[in-house]
Amino acid sequence: MEENQVVSMPRIGDKAPEFKAVTTQGDINFPADFKGSWVILFSHPADFTPVCTSEFMTFANMENQFAEANCKLVGLSVDGLYSHIAWLRTIKEKIEYKGMKNVEVKFPLIEDITMTVAKRYGMIQPGESSTKAVRAVFFIDPNGVIRTIIYYPLSLGRNFDELYRVLIALQTADAFSVATPADWRPGDDVIVPPAGSCGTAKDRMEGKEDMKCYDWFFCTKELKKETVLKTVLKK
Ligand code: BEZ
């Protein structure tokens, strides 16, 4: 790709671009095969590199936690299938890192040697690298709509607690028609009504003692952790 070439990158609110791909778990038709589930589609720069290895071990270790939130994981790099298989086998058989060992990566890892998918998803960012994908993270909802996009450079390993927090916050916003404030975690107050709606604080406060207004445009209410977990995680 030429450095100044204009590429169309998917945006929040767009339908996730469709593609068929070969993965370590067989062929996939994306996003159709994942309809009804949330999906995190993420890219890494290269197999057999240290930051990516630390990330894959962490993600694989958290796979059940994401599954409990109805979320499947799909990885991608511009390496080939045999490289992926050899790298994942090395991780399982040889790498012990931060108390994690025998880590089996069970989620699909896409081979994309032609960079077709990586380019379509804006994962090749030539200012950073024209031969490797950056660390992109796409949160895609059960209807195949992109809901959050996060990009990290090659040198920066992702924060997986944050990825999980984003997933739960998106699901909470959908389930309760609320927004979530800075650093929100389940159990913290949520913002009502969602950003962009109107009405005065007084209107909104009437008969709603559980609301707290900081000003006319900024009201919150309690949303118990148990309620969030019961709804989002079915716990
Ligand atoms: C890594 O995962 O360690 C890595 C990959 C590509 C460039 C720099 C670091």
Boltz pocket constraint, residues with backbone or C-beta under 6 A from the ligand:
constraints:
  - pocket:
      binder: B
      contacts: [[A, 45], [A, 46], [A, 49], [A, 50], [A, 51], [A, 52], [A, 53], [A, 132], [A, 154], [A, 155]]
      max_distance: 6.0
